[in-house]
Amino acid sequence: MKSRKNLTRFTYETAAFEGWRLCLSRDGTTFTKYFSDKFYGGPRKSLKEAERVKETLIKLVDNSCRVNGKLSKVTILKGQMILENY
């Protein structure tokens, strides 16, 4: 499987982690979450979950108000809660 926009595939023979990394940057704020193949039951299932969370996070960030060109603290906290709940 190849990487997709905002999603990077991690598959290393010598590393303990195999899965997907979601990394979304907007207006000076970066949201990152790892989706392990072991936890979600395989590479396709972890990719599906990562894409679902990515879409939720993009909707939140793109539809939020900006304060001086940056994301508001409330939006950042909501984004972090989205990542923590998955």
PDB file of N, CA, C and O in Angstrom:
ATOM      1  N   MET A   1       0.838  -1.179   0.000  1.00  0.00           N
ATOM      2  CA  MET A   1       0.000   0.000   0.000  1.00  0.00           C
ATOM      3  C   MET A   1       0.878   1.234   0.000  1.00  0.00           C
ATOM      4  O   MET A   1       1.909   1.283   0.670  1.00  0.00           O
ATOM      5  N   LYS A   2       0.459   2.221  -0.753  1.00  0.00           N
ATOM      6  CA  LYS A   2       1.222   3.452  -0.835  1.00  0.00           C
ATOM      7  C   LYS A   2       0.624   4.511   0.085  1.00  0.00           C
ATOM      8  O   LYS A   2      -0.543   4.457   0.472  1.00  0.00           O
ATOM      9  N   SER A   3       1.473   5.469   0.413  1.00  0.00           N
ATOM     10  CA  SER A   3       1.024   6.582   1.240  1.00  0.00           C
ATOM     11  C   SER A   3       0.006   7.415   0.469  1.00  0.00           C
ATOM     12  O   SER A   3      -0.012   7.423  -0.762  1.00  0.00           O
ATOM     13  N   ARG A   4      -0.824   8.102   1.208  1.00  0.00           N
ATOM     14  CA  ARG A   4      -1.834   8.987   0.636  1.00  0.00           C
ATOM     15  C   ARG A   4      -1.668  10.353   1.272  1.00  0.00           C
ATOM     16  O   ARG A   4      -0.906  10.512   2.226  1.00  0.00           O
ATOM     17  N   LYS A   5      -2.375  11.334   0.751  1.00  0.00           N
ATOM     18  CA  LYS A   5      -2.248  12.684   1.291  1.00  0.00           C
ATOM     19  C   LYS A   5      -2.603  12.689   2.776  1.00  0.00           C
ATOM     20  O   LYS A   5      -3.678  12.237   3.169  1.00  0.00           O
ATOM     21  N   ASN A   6      -1.691  13.203   3.590  1.00  0.00           N
ATOM     22  CA  ASN A   6      -1.808  13.297   5.049  1.00  0.00           C
ATOM     23  C   ASN A   6      -1.723  11.945   5.754  1.00  0.00           C
ATOM     24  O   ASN A   6      -1.841  11.891   6.978  1.00  0.00           O
ATOM     25  N   LEU A   7      -1.524  10.867   5.026  1.00  0.00           N
ATOM     26  CA  LEU A   7      -1.377   9.534   5.618  1.00  0.00           C
ATOM     27  C   LEU A   7      -0.086   8.900   5.095  1.00  0.00           C
ATOM     28  O   LEU A   7       0.146   8.849   3.887  1.00  0.00           O
ATOM     29  N   THR A   8       0.741   8.425   6.007  1.00  0.00           N
ATOM     30  CA  THR A   8       2.006   7.802   5.646  1.00  0.00           C
ATOM     31  C   THR A   8       2.031   6.382   6.172  1.00  0.00           C
ATOM     32  O   THR A   8       1.670   6.130   7.321  1.00  0.00           O
ATOM     33  N   ARG A   9       2.455   5.463   5.333  1.00  0.00           N
ATOM     34  CA  ARG A   9       2.542   4.051   5.714  1.00  0.00           C
ATOM     35  C   ARG A   9       3.902   3.779   6.338  1.00  0.00           C
ATOM     36  O   ARG A   9       4.932   4.135   5.766  1.00  0.00           O
ATOM     37  N   PHE A  10       3.910   3.151   7.506  1.00  0.00           N
ATOM     38  CA  PHE A  10       5.139   2.752   8.180  1.00  0.00           C
ATOM     39  C   PHE A  10       5.202   1.230   8.195  1.00  0.00           C
ATOM     40  O   PHE A  10       4.390   0.570   8.844  1.00  0.00           O
ATOM     41  N   THR A  11       6.174   0.682   7.475  1.00  0.00           N
ATOM     42  CA  THR A  11       6.404  -0.760   7.473  1.00  0.00           C
ATOM     43  C   THR A  11       7.912  -0.979   7.484  1.00  0.00           C
ATOM     44  O   THR A  11       8.574  -0.844   6.455  1.00  0.00           O
ATOM     45  N   TYR A  12       8.433  -1.307   8.617  1.00  0.00           N
ATOM     46  CA  TYR A  12       9.859  -1.556   8.763  1.00  0.00           C
ATOM     47  C   TYR A  12      10.045  -2.944   9.366  1.00  0.00           C
ATOM     48  O   TYR A  12       9.338  -3.327  10.298  1.00  0.00           O
ATOM     49  N   GLU A  13      10.993  -3.685   8.829  1.00  0.00           N
ATOM     50  CA  GLU A  13      11.247  -5.033   9.335  1.00  0.00           C
ATOM     51  C   GLU A  13      11.821  -5.003  10.757  1.00  0.00           C
ATOM     52  O   GLU A  13      11.561  -5.908  11.550  1.00  0.00           O
ATOM     53  N   THR A  14      12.597  -3.968  11.074  1.00  0.00           N
ATOM     54  CA  THR A  14      13.273  -3.923  12.370  1.00  0.00           C
ATOM     55  C   THR A  14      12.520  -3.112  13.419  1.00  0.00           C
ATOM     56  O   THR A  14      12.949  -3.053  14.571  1.00  0.00           O
ATOM     57  N   ALA A  15      11.415  -2.490  13.047  1.00  0.00           N
ATOM     58  CA  ALA A  15      10.682  -1.652  13.996  1.00  0.00           C
ATOM     59  C   ALA A  15       9.505  -2.417  14.600  1.00  0.00           C
ATOM     60  O   ALA A  15       8.983  -3.360  14.005  1.00  0.00           O
ATOM     61  N   ALA A  16       9.109  -1.993  15.776  1.00  0.00           N
ATOM     62  CA  ALA A  16       7.984  -2.636  16.453  1.00  0.00           C
ATOM     63  C   ALA A  16       6.643  -2.137  15.918  1.00  0.00           C
ATOM     64  O   ALA A  16       5.618  -2.787  16.121  1.00  0.00           O
ATOM     65  N   PHE A  17       6.639  -0.981  15.233  1.00  0.00           N
ATOM     66  CA  PHE A  17       5.390  -0.390  14.770  1.00  0.00           C
ATOM     67  C   PHE A  17       5.204  -0.616  13.276  1.00  0.00           C
ATOM     68  O   PHE A  17       6.109  -0.368  12.479  1.00  0.00           O
ATOM     69  N   GLU A  18       4.033  -1.083  12.915  1.00  0.00           N
ATOM     70  CA  GLU A  18       3.611  -1.142  11.526  1.00  0.00           C
ATOM     71  C   GLU A  18       2.202  -0.587  11.476  1.00  0.00           C
ATOM     72  O   GLU A  18       1.326  -1.028  12.220  1.00  0.00           O
ATOM     73  N   GLY A  19       1.986   0.376  10.602  1.00  0.00           N
ATOM     74  CA  GLY A  19       0.664   0.972  10.497  1.00  0.00           C
ATOM     75  C   GLY A  19       0.702   2.270   9.730  1.00  0.00           C
ATOM     76  O   GLY A  19       1.576   2.487   8.892  1.00  0.00           O
ATOM     77  N   TRP A  20      -0.253   3.130  10.023  1.00  0.00           N
ATOM     78  CA  TRP A  20      -0.416   4.404   9.323  1.00  0.00           C
ATOM     79  C   TRP A  20      -0.245   5.566  10.291  1.00  0.00           C
ATOM     80  O   TRP A  20      -0.630   5.482  11.458  1.00  0.00           O
ATOM     81  N   ARG A  21       0.338   6.650   9.791  1.00  0.00           N
ATOM     82  CA  ARG A  21       0.455   7.881  10.573  1.00  0.00           C
ATOM     83  C   ARG A  21      -0.357   8.959   9.879  1.00  0.00           C
ATOM     84  O   ARG A  21      -0.160   9.243   8.697  1.00  0.00           O
ATOM     85  N   LEU A  22      -1.267   9.549  10.625  1.00  0.00           N
ATOM     86  CA  LEU A  22      -2.050  10.687  10.159  1.00  0.00           C
ATOM     87  C   LEU A  22      -1.353  11.941  10.639  1.00  0.00           C
ATOM     88  O   LEU A  22      -1.107  12.098  11.835  1.00  0.00           O
ATOM     89  N   CYS A  23      -1.034  12.836   9.719  1.00  0.00           N
ATOM     90  CA  CYS A  23      -0.392  14.096  10.076  1.00  0.00           C
ATOM     91  C   CYS A  23      -1.061  15.205   9.271  1.00  0.00           C
ATOM     92  O   CYS A  23      -0.918  15.271   8.050  1.00  0.00           O
ATOM     93  N   LEU A  24      -1.789  16.070   9.961  1.00  0.00           N
ATOM     94  CA  LEU A  24      -2.535  17.146   9.323  1.00  0.00           C
ATOM     95  C   LEU A  24      -2.076  18.470   9.902  1.00  0.00           C
ATOM     96  O   LEU A  24      -2.150  18.679  11.113  1.00  0.00           O
ATOM     97  N   SER A  25      -1.604  19.365   9.048  1.00  0.00           N
ATOM     98  CA  SER A  25      -1.146  20.685   9.485  1.00  0.00           C
ATOM     99  C   SER A  25      -2.026  21.758   8.870  1.00  0.00           C
ATOM    100  O   SER A  25      -2.276  21.765   7.664  1.00  0.00           O
ATOM    101  N   ARG A  26      -2.488  22.658   9.716  1.00  0.00           N
ATOM    102  CA  ARG A  26      -3.285  23.794   9.257  1.00  0.00           C
ATOM    103  C   ARG A  26      -2.959  24.998  10.122  1.00  0.00           C
ATOM    104  O   ARG A  26      -2.985  24.914  11.350  1.00  0.00           O
ATOM    105  N   ASP A  27      -2.653  26.112   9.484  1.00  0.00           N
ATOM    106  CA  ASP A  27      -2.493  27.405  10.157  1.00  0.00           C
ATOM    107  C   ASP A  27      -1.584  27.340  11.380  1.00  0.00           C
ATOM    108  O   ASP A  27      -1.905  27.908  12.424  1.00  0.00           O
ATOM    109  N   GLY A  28      -0.465  26.660  11.258  1.00  0.00           N
ATOM    110  CA  GLY A  28       0.516  26.614  12.345  1.00  0.00           C
ATOM    111  C   GLY A  28       0.294  25.548  13.392  1.00  0.00           C
ATOM    112  O   GLY A  28       1.045  25.478  14.365  1.00  0.00           O
ATOM    113  N   THR A  29      -0.716  24.717  13.221  1.00  0.00           N
ATOM    114  CA  THR A  29      -1.006  23.647  14.174  1.00  0.00           C
ATOM    115  C   THR A  29      -0.916  22.305  13.454  1.00  0.00           C
ATOM    116  O   THR A  29      -1.428  22.154  12.345  1.00  0.00           O
ATOM    117  N   THR A  30      -0.268  21.338  14.086  1.00  0.00           N
ATOM    118  CA  THR A  30      -0.128  20.006  13.509  1.00  0.00           C
ATOM    119  C   THR A  30      -0.817  18.981  14.404  1.00  0.00           C
ATOM    120  O   THR A  30      -0.598  18.945  15.615  1.00  0.00           O
ATOM    121  N   PHE A  31      -1.640  18.163  13.795  1.00  0.00           N
ATOM    122  CA  PHE A  31      -2.313  17.069  14.485  1.00  0.00           C
ATOM    123  C   PHE A  31      -1.701  15.764  13.976  1.00  0.00           C
ATOM    124  O   PHE A  31      -1.606  15.555  12.766  1.00  0.00           O
ATOM    125  N   THR A  32      -1.285  14.885  14.893  1.00  0.00           N
ATOM    126  CA  THR A  32      -0.649  13.622  14.517  1.00  0.00           C
ATOM    127  C   THR A  32      -1.235  12.481  15.333  1.00  0.00           C
ATOM    128  O   THR A  32      -1.452  12.610  16.538  1.00  0.00           O
ATOM    129  N   LYS A  33      -1.487  11.362  14.660  1.00  0.00           N
ATOM    130  CA  LYS A  33      -1.961  10.152  15.337  1.00  0.00           C
ATOM    131  C   LYS A  33      -1.481   8.943  14.552  1.00  0.00           C
ATOM    132  O   LYS A  33      -1.449   8.961  13.322  1.00  0.00           O
ATOM    133  N   TYR A  34      -1.109   7.895  15.273  1.00  0.00           N
ATOM    134  CA  TYR A  34      -0.664   6.649  14.666  1.00  0.00           C
ATOM    135  C   TYR A  34      -1.766   5.602  14.769  1.00  0.00           C
ATOM    136  O   TYR A  34      -2.442   5.500  15.793  1.00  0.00           O
ATOM    137  N   PHE A  35      -1.942   4.827  13.704  1.00  0.00           N
ATOM    138  CA  PHE A  35      -2.950   3.773  13.643  1.00  0.00           C
ATOM    139  C   PHE A  35      -2.229   2.454  13.389  1.00  0.00           C
ATOM    140  O   PHE A  35      -1.788   2.181  12.273  1.00  0.00           O
ATOM    141  N   SER A  36      -2.115   1.648  14.425  1.00  0.00           N
ATOM    142  CA  SER A  36      -1.363   0.400  14.376  1.00  0.00           C
ATOM    143  C   SER A  36      -2.162  -0.714  13.701  1.00  0.00           C
ATOM    144  O   SER A  36      -3.361  -0.863  13.934  1.00  0.00           O
ATOM    145  N   ASP A  37      -1.479  -1.493  12.862  1.00  0.00           N
ATOM    146  CA  ASP A  37      -2.113  -2.651  12.229  1.00  0.00           C
ATOM    147  C   ASP A  37      -2.560  -3.665  13.273  1.00  0.00           C
ATOM    148  O   ASP A  37      -3.624  -4.268  13.136  1.00  0.00           O
ATOM    149  N   LYS A  38      -1.766  -3.853  14.301  1.00  0.00           N
ATOM    150  CA  LYS A  38      -2.103  -4.833  15.342  1.00  0.00           C
ATOM    151  C   LYS A  38      -3.375  -4.434  16.087  1.00  0.00           C
ATOM    152  O   LYS A  38      -4.233  -5.273  16.360  1.00  0.00           O
ATOM    153  N   PHE A  39      -3.487  -3.156  16.411  1.00  0.00           N
ATOM    154  CA  PHE A  39      -4.633  -2.677  17.183  1.00  0.00           C
ATOM    155  C   PHE A  39      -5.929  -2.745  16.373  1.00  0.00           C
ATOM    156  O   PHE A  39      -6.972  -3.135  16.899  1.00  0.00           O
ATOM    157  N   TYR A  40      -5.864  -2.364  15.092  1.00  0.00           N
ATOM    158  CA  TYR A  40      -7.073  -2.286  14.274  1.00  0.00           C
ATOM    159  C   TYR A  40      -7.344  -3.543  13.459  1.00  0.00           C
ATOM    160  O   TYR A  40      -8.372  -3.630  12.786  1.00  0.00           O
ATOM    161  N   GLY A  41      -6.436  -4.525  13.507  1.00  0.00           N
ATOM    162  CA  GLY A  41      -6.709  -5.801  12.854  1.00  0.00           C
ATOM    163  C   GLY A  41      -6.189  -5.946  11.441  1.00  0.00           C
ATOM    164  O   GLY A  41      -6.701  -6.770  10.683  1.00  0.00           O
ATOM    165  N   GLY A  42      -5.201  -5.182  11.069  1.00  0.00           N
ATOM    166  CA  GLY A  42      -4.598  -5.333   9.743  1.00  0.00           C
ATOM    167  C   GLY A  42      -4.413  -4.003   9.051  1.00  0.00           C
ATOM    168  O   GLY A  42      -4.966  -2.989   9.479  1.00  0.00           O
ATOM    169  N   PRO A  43      -3.627  -4.003   7.970  1.00  0.00           N
ATOM    170  CA  PRO A  43      -3.323  -2.749   7.286  1.00  0.00           C
ATOM    171  C   PRO A  43      -4.538  -2.070   6.645  1.00  0.00           C
ATOM    172  O   PRO A  43      -4.638  -0.843   6.659  1.00  0.00           O
ATOM    173  N   ARG A  44      -5.441  -2.840   6.096  1.00  0.00           N
ATOM    174  CA  ARG A  44      -6.611  -2.226   5.453  1.00  0.00           C
ATOM    175  C   ARG A  44      -7.565  -1.616   6.486  1.00  0.00           C
ATOM    176  O   ARG A  44      -8.131  -0.546   6.262  1.00  0.00           O
ATOM    177  N   LYS A  45      -7.733  -2.291   7.592  1.00  0.00           N
ATOM    178  CA  LYS A  45      -8.625  -1.774   8.634  1.00  0.00           C
ATOM    179  C   LYS A  45      -8.025  -0.538   9.303  1.00  0.00           C
ATOM    180  O   LYS A  45      -8.750   0.407   9.614  1.00  0.00           O
ATOM    181  N   SER A  46      -6.724  -0.534   9.526  1.00  0.00           N
ATOM    182  CA  SER A  46      -6.096   0.645  10.128  1.00  0.00           C
ATOM    183  C   SER A  46      -6.133   1.820   9.162  1.00  0.00           C
ATOM    184  O   SER A  46      -6.294   2.963   9.588  1.00  0.00           O
ATOM    185  N   LEU A  47      -5.985   1.553   7.861  1.00  0.00           N
ATOM    186  CA  LEU A  47      -6.088   2.621   6.854  1.00  0.00           C
ATOM    187  C   LEU A  47      -7.506   3.179   6.832  1.00  0.00           C
ATOM    188  O   LEU A  47      -7.691   4.394   6.774  1.00  0.00           O
ATOM    189  N   LYS A  48      -8.497   2.314   6.876  1.00  0.00           N
ATOM    190  CA  LYS A  48      -9.898   2.759   6.857  1.00  0.00           C
ATOM    191  C   LYS A  48     -10.191   3.662   8.056  1.00  0.00           C
ATOM    192  O   LYS A  48     -10.846   4.695   7.912  1.00  0.00           O
ATOM    193  N   GLU A  49      -9.709   3.275   9.231  1.00  0.00           N
ATOM    194  CA  GLU A  49      -9.916   4.081  10.437  1.00  0.00           C
ATOM    195  C   GLU A  49      -9.174   5.409  10.332  1.00  0.00           C
ATOM    196  O   GLU A  49      -9.710   6.450  10.710  1.00  0.00           O
ATOM    197  N   ALA A  50      -7.944   5.380   9.821  1.00  0.00           N
ATOM    198  CA  ALA A  50      -7.161   6.604   9.663  1.00  0.00           C
ATOM    199  C   ALA A  50      -7.844   7.565   8.697  1.00  0.00           C
ATOM    200  O   ALA A  50      -7.870   8.771   8.942  1.00  0.00           O
ATOM    201  N   GLU A  51      -8.395   7.051   7.609  1.00  0.00           N
ATOM    202  CA  GLU A  51      -9.102   7.904   6.651  1.00  0.00           C
ATOM    203  C   GLU A  51     -10.366   8.497   7.270  1.00  0.00           C
ATOM    204  O   GLU A  51     -10.701   9.653   7.013  1.00  0.00           O
ATOM    205  N   ARG A  52     -11.058   7.715   8.074  1.00  0.00           N
ATOM    206  CA  ARG A  52     -12.281   8.205   8.732  1.00  0.00           C
ATOM    207  C   ARG A  52     -11.961   9.338   9.701  1.00  0.00           C
ATOM    208  O   ARG A  52     -12.661  10.350   9.732  1.00  0.00           O
ATOM    209  N   VAL A  53     -10.912   9.168  10.485  1.00  0.00           N
ATOM    210  CA  VAL A  53     -10.510  10.203  11.435  1.00  0.00           C
ATOM    211  C   VAL A  53     -10.004  11.431  10.682  1.00  0.00           C
ATOM    212  O   VAL A  53     -10.274  12.563  11.085  1.00  0.00           O
ATOM    213  N   LYS A  54      -9.274  11.211   9.597  1.00  0.00           N
ATOM    214  CA  LYS A  54      -8.766  12.334   8.790  1.00  0.00           C
ATOM    215  C   LYS A  54      -9.913  13.194   8.270  1.00  0.00           C
ATOM    216  O   LYS A  54      -9.856  14.421   8.352  1.00  0.00           O
ATOM    217  N   GLU A  55     -10.948  12.560   7.736  1.00  0.00           N
ATOM    218  CA  GLU A  55     -12.089  13.303   7.209  1.00  0.00           C
ATOM    219  C   GLU A  55     -12.799  14.096   8.309  1.00  0.00           C
ATOM    220  O   GLU A  55     -13.192  15.242   8.093  1.00  0.00           O
ATOM    221  N   THR A  56     -12.961  13.493   9.475  1.00  0.00           N
ATOM    222  CA  THR A  56     -13.583  14.178  10.613  1.00  0.00           C
ATOM    223  C   THR A  56     -12.756  15.388  11.026  1.00  0.00           C
ATOM    224  O   THR A  56     -13.296  16.467  11.271  1.00  0.00           O
ATOM    225  N   LEU A  57     -11.448  15.201  11.101  1.00  0.00           N
ATOM    226  CA  LEU A  57     -10.554  16.275  11.517  1.00  0.00           C
ATOM    227  C   LEU A  57     -10.517  17.400  10.487  1.00  0.00           C
ATOM    228  O   LEU A  57     -10.497  18.575  10.853  1.00  0.00           O
ATOM    229  N   ILE A  58     -10.509  17.052   9.215  1.00  0.00           N
ATOM    230  CA  ILE A  58     -10.500  18.072   8.150  1.00  0.00           C
ATOM    231  C   ILE A  58     -11.779  18.897   8.198  1.00  0.00           C
ATOM    232  O   ILE A  58     -11.731  20.118   8.054  1.00  0.00           O
ATOM    233  N   LYS A  59     -12.925  18.243   8.399  1.00  0.00           N
ATOM    234  CA  LYS A  59     -14.190  18.974   8.496  1.00  0.00           C
ATOM    235  C   LYS A  59     -14.152  19.968   9.648  1.00  0.00           C
ATOM    236  O   LYS A  59     -14.585  21.111   9.503  1.00  0.00           O
ATOM    237  N   LEU A  60     -13.636  19.533  10.789  1.00  0.00           N
ATOM    238  CA  LEU A  60     -13.553  20.415  11.952  1.00  0.00           C
ATOM    239  C   LEU A  60     -12.653  21.612  11.661  1.00  0.00           C
ATOM    240  O   LEU A  60     -13.044  22.758  11.884  1.00  0.00           O
ATOM    241  N   VAL A  61     -11.471  21.347  11.172  1.00  0.00           N
ATOM    242  CA  VAL A  61     -10.462  22.396  10.992  1.00  0.00           C
ATOM    243  C   VAL A  61     -10.848  23.364   9.876  1.00  0.00           C
ATOM    244  O   VAL A  61     -10.717  24.577  10.037  1.00  0.00           O
ATOM    245  N   ASP A  62     -11.318  22.844   8.762  1.00  0.00           N
ATOM    246  CA  ASP A  62     -11.639  23.716   7.630  1.00  0.00           C
ATOM    247  C   ASP A  62     -12.880  24.569   7.857  1.00  0.00           C
ATOM    248  O   ASP A  62     -13.023  25.617   7.228  1.00  0.00           O
ATOM    249  N   ASN A  63     -13.779  24.146   8.740  1.00  0.00           N
ATOM    250  CA  ASN A  63     -14.997  24.909   9.004  1.00  0.00           C
ATOM    251  C   ASN A  63     -14.913  25.751  10.279  1.00  0.00           C
ATOM    252  O   ASN A  63     -15.920  26.314  10.709  1.00  0.00           O
ATOM    253  N   SER A  64     -13.747  25.844  10.880  1.00  0.00           N
ATOM    254  CA  SER A  64     -13.615  26.591  12.133  1.00  0.00           C
ATOM    255  C   SER A  64     -13.199  28.036  11.874  1.00  0.00           C
ATOM    256  O   SER A  64     -12.675  28.373  10.813  1.00  0.00           O
ATOM    257  N   CYS A  65     -13.445  28.864  12.860  1.00  0.00           N
ATOM    258  CA  CYS A  65     -13.056  30.268  12.794  1.00  0.00           C
ATOM    259  C   CYS A  65     -11.576  30.404  13.128  1.00  0.00           C
ATOM    260  O   CYS A  65     -11.021  29.602  13.880  1.00  0.00           O
ATOM    261  N   ARG A  66     -10.952  31.411  12.569  1.00  0.00           N
ATOM    262  CA  ARG A  66      -9.544  31.680  12.828  1.00  0.00           C
ATOM    263  C   ARG A  66      -9.420  32.914  13.720  1.00  0.00           C
ATOM    264  O   ARG A  66     -10.234  33.835  13.658  1.00  0.00           O
ATOM    265  N   VAL A  67      -8.376  32.904  14.553  1.00  0.00           N
ATOM    266  CA  VAL A  67      -8.067  34.053  15.400  1.00  0.00           C
ATOM    267  C   VAL A  67      -6.670  34.512  15.005  1.00  0.00           C
ATOM    268  O   VAL A  67      -5.689  33.809  15.244  1.00  0.00           O
ATOM    269  N   ASN A  68      -6.584  35.675  14.410  1.00  0.00           N
ATOM    270  CA  ASN A  68      -5.312  36.207  13.908  1.00  0.00           C
ATOM    271  C   ASN A  68      -4.619  35.235  12.960  1.00  0.00           C
ATOM    272  O   ASN A  68      -3.397  35.092  13.003  1.00  0.00           O
ATOM    273  N   GLY A  69      -5.383  34.573  12.111  1.00  0.00           N
ATOM    274  CA  GLY A  69      -4.827  33.657  11.132  1.00  0.00           C
ATOM    275  C   GLY A  69      -4.437  32.294  11.671  1.00  0.00           C
ATOM    276  O   GLY A  69      -3.866  31.486  10.939  1.00  0.00           O
ATOM    277  N   LYS A  70      -4.730  32.023  12.924  1.00  0.00           N
ATOM    278  CA  LYS A  70      -4.408  30.736  13.543  1.00  0.00           C
ATOM    279  C   LYS A  70      -5.696  30.061  13.989  1.00  0.00           C
ATOM    280  O   LYS A  70      -6.734  30.708  14.128  1.00  0.00           O
ATOM    281  N   LEU A  71      -5.621  28.756  14.210  1.00  0.00           N
ATOM    282  CA  LEU A  71      -6.779  28.044  14.752  1.00  0.00           C
ATOM    283  C   LEU A  71      -7.019  28.484  16.190  1.00  0.00           C
ATOM    284  O   LEU A  71      -6.069  28.743  16.930  1.00  0.00           O
ATOM    285  N   SER A  72      -8.271  28.568  16.583  1.00  0.00           N
ATOM    286  CA  SER A  72      -8.585  28.956  17.959  1.00  0.00           C
ATOM    287  C   SER A  72      -8.226  27.822  18.917  1.00  0.00           C
ATOM    288  O   SER A  72      -8.093  26.667  18.511  1.00  0.00           O
ATOM    289  N   LYS A  73      -8.072  28.172  20.187  1.00  0.00           N
ATOM    290  CA  LYS A  73      -7.737  27.164  21.202  1.00  0.00           C
ATOM    291  C   LYS A  73      -8.822  26.105  21.316  1.00  0.00           C
ATOM    292  O   LYS A  73      -8.534  24.928  21.534  1.00  0.00           O
ATOM    293  N   VAL A  74     -10.060  26.525  21.169  1.00  0.00           N
ATOM    294  CA  VAL A  74     -11.184  25.586  21.254  1.00  0.00           C
ATOM    295  C   VAL A  74     -11.114  24.573  20.104  1.00  0.00           C
ATOM    296  O   VAL A  74     -11.346  23.382  20.312  1.00  0.00           O
ATOM    297  N   THR A  75     -10.799  25.040  18.903  1.00  0.00           N
ATOM    298  CA  THR A  75     -10.683  24.144  17.758  1.00  0.00           C
ATOM    299  C   THR A  75      -9.536  23.159  17.958  1.00  0.00           C
ATOM    300  O   THR A  75      -9.672  21.976  17.646  1.00  0.00           O
ATOM    301  N   ILE A  76      -8.413  23.637  18.473  1.00  0.00           N
ATOM    302  CA  ILE A  76      -7.266  22.767  18.726  1.00  0.00           C
ATOM    303  C   ILE A  76      -7.634  21.702  19.759  1.00  0.00           C
ATOM    304  O   ILE A  76      -7.292  20.532  19.590  1.00  0.00           O
ATOM    305  N   LEU A  77      -8.321  22.096  20.812  1.00  0.00           N
ATOM    306  CA  LEU A  77      -8.740  21.130  21.834  1.00  0.00           C
ATOM    307  C   LEU A  77      -9.726  20.104  21.269  1.00  0.00           C
ATOM    308  O   LEU A  77      -9.641  18.919  21.589  1.00  0.00           O
ATOM    309  N   LYS A  78     -10.658  20.558  20.430  1.00  0.00           N
ATOM    310  CA  LYS A  78     -11.609  19.636  19.810  1.00  0.00           C
ATOM    311  C   LYS A  78     -10.874  18.650  18.903  1.00  0.00           C
ATOM    312  O   LYS A  78     -11.198  17.462  18.882  1.00  0.00           O
ATOM    313  N   GLY A  79      -9.895  19.136  18.162  1.00  0.00           N
ATOM    314  CA  GLY A  79      -9.102  18.260  17.302  1.00  0.00           C
ATOM    315  C   GLY A  79      -8.326  17.233  18.094  1.00  0.00           C
ATOM    316  O   GLY A  79      -8.251  16.069  17.700  1.00  0.00           O
ATOM    317  N   GLN A  80      -7.746  17.651  19.213  1.00  0.00           N
ATOM    318  CA  GLN A  80      -7.013  16.726  20.062  1.00  0.00           C
ATOM    319  C   GLN A  80      -7.944  15.683  20.664  1.00  0.00           C
ATOM    320  O   GLN A  80      -7.565  14.520  20.807  1.00  0.00           O
ATOM    321  N   MET A  81      -9.164  16.090  21.019  1.00  0.00           N
ATOM    322  CA  MET A  81     -10.133  15.134  21.573  1.00  0.00           C
ATOM    323  C   MET A  81     -10.557  14.118  20.508  1.00  0.00           C
ATOM    324  O   MET A  81     -10.757  12.944  20.821  1.00  0.00           O
ATOM    325  N   ILE A  82     -10.693  14.553  19.267  1.00  0.00           N
ATOM    326  CA  ILE A  82     -11.025  13.621  18.180  1.00  0.00           C
ATOM    327  C   ILE A  82      -9.950  12.559  18.067  1.00  0.00           C
ATOM    328  O   ILE A  82     -10.251  11.372  17.940  1.00  0.00           O
ATOM    329  N   LEU A  83      -8.689  12.986  18.112  1.00  0.00           N
ATOM    330  CA  LEU A  83      -7.572  12.049  17.998  1.00  0.00           C
ATOM    331  C   LEU A  83      -7.489  11.105  19.186  1.00  0.00           C
ATOM    332  O   LEU A  83      -7.156   9.930  19.024  1.00  0.00           O
ATOM    333  N   GLU A  84      -7.788  11.606  20.374  1.00  0.00           N
ATOM    334  CA  GLU A  84      -7.708  10.776  21.577  1.00  0.00           C
ATOM    335  C   GLU A  84      -8.803   9.719  21.641  1.00  0.00           C
ATOM    336  O   GLU A  84      -8.600   8.645  22.208  1.00  0.00           O
ATOM    337  N   ASN A  85      -9.959  10.019  21.061  1.00  0.00           N
ATOM    338  CA  ASN A  85     -11.096   9.097  21.139  1.00  0.00           C
ATOM    339  C   ASN A  85     -11.018   7.954  20.150  1.00  0.00           C
ATOM    340  O   ASN A  85     -11.862   7.059  20.188  1.00  0.00           O
ATOM    341  N   TYR A  86     -10.036   7.953  19.269  1.00  0.00           N
ATOM    342  CA  TYR A  86      -9.915   6.860  18.284  1.00  0.00           C
ATOM    343  C   TYR A  86      -8.659   6.084  18.525  1.00  0.00           C
ATOM    344  O   TYR A  86      -8.376   5.128  17.804  1.00  0.00           O
TER     345      TYR A  86
END
